[in-house]
Amino acid sequence: MELIIILAIVAVIVVGFILIYNGLVTKRNRIDEAFAQIEVQLKRRHDLIPNLVQAVKGYMGFEQDVLTRVTEARASAVAAGSQGPAQQAQAENALTGALRSLFAVVENYPDLKASTNVMQLQEELTTTENQISFSRQHYNATVLDYNNTLQTIPNVLVAGPLGFAKREFFDAEPEAEAVPTVDLSLS
């Protein structure tokens, strides 16, 4: 009788261990899949930028520094892809800033603003930016779920010894988190 009780306890522990391990693996794989979705959208963004630069280059001959910053920021963002979410997010945020500068300069050129090609590229980039935002939200939610699972009992007893480590969030750009100021005064 005592042997049956001991075997039952061991069986419950083994089944519990297997369930925890499989759950952690599933959550880790979901993070990898969510990050792959971000990378798909970032690649699309990176592929659109040279076309945009080429489209505006003829109109903006003396605004070369803006185009150079966009090109350099794109190259840095592509290179940061293998350095992890934190570095990649930082490089992508720099690219977003460079693109904002480019779009601000485009506003000064009526012929360029009216260009169908430039308008189409801007629309595609805007759509891609939205997809990146949604993918980033999904990734961060998945990371939060995984990190919470890692840090709760009994999972923490299995996760650490088996090499499951906390994952980094893909942080949004600091400018996007700032609350805009609205001035409705009639001056």
C-alpha positions, -999 to +999 in steps of 0.1 A: +000+000+000+028+024+009+045+017-024+014+026-043+011+059-025+048+067-032+044+057-069+012+079-072+031+109-057+060+104-080+036+100-110+018+133-100+052+151-097+064+137-131+031+147-148+032+181-132+068+186-144+059+176-180+029+199-181+049+229-168+078+221-192+055+218-222+036+250-212+069+269-210+080+256-244+047+265-260+049+301-246+085+305-257+076+293-292+048+318-293+073+346-285+095+335-313+065+334-337+054+369-326+089+383-331+091+367-366+059+387-374+076+419-363+106+410-385+083+404-415+068+439-412+102+455-405+116+438-437+087+452-457+094+486-442+131+483-450+123+473-486+100+503-491+124+529-479+149+528-508+120+533-532+108+563-513+143+578-512+146+573-549+112+588-556+120+620-536+157+623-546+151+643-578+129+668-560+150+673-530+185+677-544+196+702-517+180+682-489+206+655-492+213+654-455+178+642-448+180+615-474+214+605-460+200+602-425+172+580-437+195+558-456+220+555-427+191+548-402+177+521-425+212+504-427+215+505-389+180+491-385+188+462-409+221+455-391+204+456-357+180+428-366+204+401-352+212+419-320+180+413-301+147+431-294+162+460-274+188+470-299+165+464-328+138+486-312+163+513-307+175+512-343+139+511-356+130+541-334+159+560-350+146+551-384+111+562-375+126+596-365+145+599-398+114+591-417+094+617-398+121+643-408+118+632-444+080+635-444+082+669-428+106+681-455+083+666-482+056+689-469+077+718-482+076+706-518+041+708-534+051+690-565+065+662-545+034+660-522+013+657-553+034+629-568+013+597-571+043+575-566+054+594-534+018+594-521+015+556-527+048+549-510+038+570-480+005+551-478+023+518-479+047+529-452+018+541-431+001+508-434+033+489-426+039+511-396+004+502-383+012+465-389+045+469-370+026+485-341+001+456-340+028+430-342+048+448-315+017+448-292+012+411-298+048+403-291+049+423-259+017+407-247+032+373-254+064+382-236+045+395-206+025+362-204+057+342-207+076+362-181+047+360-157+046+323-161+083+320-155+081+339-123+052+321-106+053+290-084+056+261-093+069+271-128+099+290-113+111+257-099+112+241-133+121+271-155+154+282-139+171+248-138+160+240-174+174+273-188+142+292-195+151+329-193+131+361-191+126+378-225+129+414-234+101+436-246+102+454-280+100+489-266+080+516-283+098+547-293+099+573-265+082+600-287+052+578-293+046+576-255+045+613-250+011+628-246+005+656-271-003+691-259-034+707-273-038+744-273-074+755-281-069+792-272-079+817-298-048+840-300 
